[in-house]
Amino acid sequence: MNRDRVWFGVALLLCASVVLAVTSVAAVISFHGGANPSAVVVVRFLGGVLVLYTLLLVSGAPVRLPKRARMIAFAIGAAQAVQSFGLYTSLDRIPVGLTMIIFYVFPLIVGVLVAAIGQERLTGRLVAALIIAFLGLVLVFNVTGAGLDPAGALFAGLAAIAWTVVVVFGTRLAGSGDSRPVTLHIQLSALILFSLALVITGEVRFPAAREGWVAFAVIPFLYGGAMAAWFAAAQIIGPVRSSLVMNFEAVAAIVLGYLVLGQTLTPLQLAGAAIVIGALFVARRRSVYNRT
């Protein structure tokens, strides 16, 4: 694979990581303004659909998928709806750090799944990098002395498994073609399914404060752009490597939390961030980033 193309994919993923971290900060601000997680999830999926549809129209690329591919994409969208439900339910039950530590097991699950289905070959260096990145995240979120609600942990694990399905089979469905129509159908399916579920079981509460509305309004655009970048980059360097690079989202969230929300960075968290970044360098050699 062309080295410049590989680094372009890595750069796309790093940008997507930062944008998703900004999206998380915006979500926190919107929560402070009166919104609830259900509202954020719905508008996030709506943004993904609108941004991707606009990109396809502007570029003149086809929007529709063949019937079989469309059905598969809708099924993957169901997995993404489950991922969002699991993640936000976990955040409601256990501390954010515990949720994210459990959720970020997904790169390891991705690696196991793609090896099991023969989509990629795992190298020892990549396995080591994935493990190092996860251990670094434990320090990044610096969770000590917190009680663990089994249900909250279960929902976080469910979110990790569901997101693994989205990553692996979404990338496989897109193949070497344009990933945007596939991503659009996945997001549309998740939006429809999650909205239907909310009609039956949930309450959507929008922000009341002006600051909350401003943050709430930018979420769909940030998320839509990040998802478009994610799937495009995953086609270049593969789902396992993409999942590894996306660990940088945690580091970006810690930094933005300090700069925007005034959250304090502890020495232990800084050490964890350094370990995560170190794992990226462990995985940067050609033998790791090349697809087989």
Secondary structure as GFF3:
##gff-version 3
##sequence-region A 1 292
A	DSSP	alpha_helix	3	32	.	.	.	ID=ss1
A	DSSP	alpha_helix	37	59	.	.	.	ID=ss2
A	DSSP	alpha_helix	67	93	.	.	.	ID=ss3
A	DSSP	alpha_helix	96	103	.	.	.	ID=ss4
A	DSSP	alpha_helix	106	116	.	.	.	ID=ss5
A	DSSP	alpha_helix	124	141	.	.	.	ID=ss6
A	DSSP	alpha_helix	150	174	.	.	.	ID=ss7
A	DSSP	alpha_helix	179	201	.	.	.	ID=ss8
A	DSSP	alpha_helix	210	237	.	.	.	ID=ss9
A	DSSP	alpha_helix	239	245	.	.	.	ID=ss10
A	DSSP	alpha_helix	248	261	.	.	.	ID=ss11
A	DSSP	alpha_helix	267	282	.	.	.	ID=ss12
A	DSSP	alpha_helix	286	289	.	.	.	ID=ss13
###
